[in-house]
Amino acid sequence: MPAFTHILKLSALWLIATATPIAAAFNGTGELHTLWSAGDHADLGCITDEGLWTARETACGAFEAVPVPDTSMYTLTTAAGACWVRGARFTCGEGNEAFNFGVIILFFSNWPNGIPGVKVLRYGQYGLMASRSNGPPGLTDSPKPIHLVSYSETGKYVWLTWKDL
């Protein structure tokens, strides 16, 4: 009977996750913040208008998230232009086509590197990001490019999360 109860609980969580309007959290104007995927899930900075990772709060970009009709997806734009993932790199700028992003709600801390209850940006089925350097940018560092994790990076892996403005 305990296995059946466990299956029922997981099924209920799945129904809640799929019925929740998750794109609403990324609707309107906000910032993309980088939360560490492990440890204390620290806020390690934000994304600039150009799609670069910075630790300076004053350099955070203002993102406009617009739902794509009849889908659970949305587009992101900044003053620099539309955002999308080229290759594996997150970028925003002129000449980019508007890309349809999604959102994942991570209910389980072990799925994969999840932060329970936090809504995060996804590209297809992926979302975990990192830089090519050994860690997140410091307060005095220039903003760094950020890309989907290849698991060869030695620094901290982060999820892109939303902060309403």
N, C-alpha and C positions, 0 to 999 in steps of 0.2 A: 503494500500500500504506500510506503514512503516514496518509492520511485514514481508512482502515479501522481502523487501530490506534487512532487518536484516538476513533473512534466506539465501539470496544470498551471503551476506558478509561472513557469517559463512561457507557456502559451499565453497567459494573461499579460505578461510583460510585452510579448511580441505584438499582441493586439493593441495595447496602449501605444507602443512605439509607432506602429503603422497608422494608427488613427489620429495621432497628434499632428496638428498643422505645424510641422517643424520649420518650414520656410518663413513663417511669420516672425521668428526671432531674428532673421536677417533682412527684414523689410524696412525700407526707409533709409535714413542716414545714420551711419555709425562708423566705428573704427574696427579694424581687424587686429586683435591682440593674440600674442603667441604664448600659449600655456604649455609648460613642460609636461611631457607625456608620462613622467615618472615622479618619484619622490613626493614633494609637497605640491606638485602641479603649479609651481610658481609662474607668475606673469613675467615673461622674459622680454617684453617689449611689444612692439606693434609693427604694422606694415605702413610704409609711406605711400604717397600718391602714385609713385612709380612702381610699387610692388616690391620694395626692398625692406629688409628687416632692420629695425633700429631699436635702441634702448632709450632713446630720447623722446619723452612724451610730447614735446613741442613739435616733433617731426612726424607724428602720426598722421596718416592720410584720412580724409573724409570720404567714405565709400557710400555710394548710392546703390542700394539693393532693390531690384525691381522684379517682382514675380513674373514668370513666363506663363501666359494664360494656358489653362487646361493641363498644367503639369505641376510637379512639386519642386520645380527648379526655379532659378532666378539668375539675372545678370548682375554684374558688379561694374560700376564705373567710378572714376575719380576725376579730379581736375586734369590729370594727365591723359585720360582716355579710358577705353574699355579694358577690362581685366580678363585674362585667360591664362592657361598653362601652355607654354611653348616647349615642346620636348617634355621635360619634367619641371621646368622653371616657371614659377608664378611671376607674372608681369602685367603691368598696366601702362597703357600709352596709346598715342595716336597710331592709327593703322591697324590696331588689333580689332578683330571681329568680336562682337559681344559673345561670350561663352556662357553656356548654361551650366551653372554650378548647382550642387545640391547640399544638403545638410544631413549629418548623422547625429543621432542622440546616442551617446555612449552610456548604456545602463550598467555595464559590467566593467569593473576596473581591469579585468584581465582580457578584455576583447578590444582589438589588439592595442595595448597600451592605453586603454580607455580612462576617461575621467567620468565617473558615474554622474549621470544627469546633465552633462554639459553638451550643448549643441555645437558642432564643429563643421567647418567647411569641408566639402568633399569634391573631388574631381573624379567622375566615374565612381568607382568603388574605393578610391584611395583618398587620403587626406593628410597623413602624417608628413611633416615637413622638417627640413634641416638646412643648414648652410654648409659650404665646403670647408669652413674653418673648424678649429677645434672646440668651438663653443659659441654661445650667443654673443651678439655684439655688446661691447661695453658702452658706457655713457659717452666716452670720448672717441669711440670708433665711428668711422663712416658707415652708413647703411650698407648691408650685405645682401647679395642675391639670396633668395630662398627657393628651394625646390622640393619636389616629392622625394621622400627618403628612399635611398637605394640600399640601406643597411651597411654601407661601407664608411659612412661618416663617423667621426670619433666624438663629435660634440653632442649637445642635447637635441633630442627630437621634440618637436612642438606641434600642437594642433592650432589652427587658426580659428579663433572664437570671435563673437560679435559683442561690441559694446555700443549701445544706443547713444546717439548724440542729441 
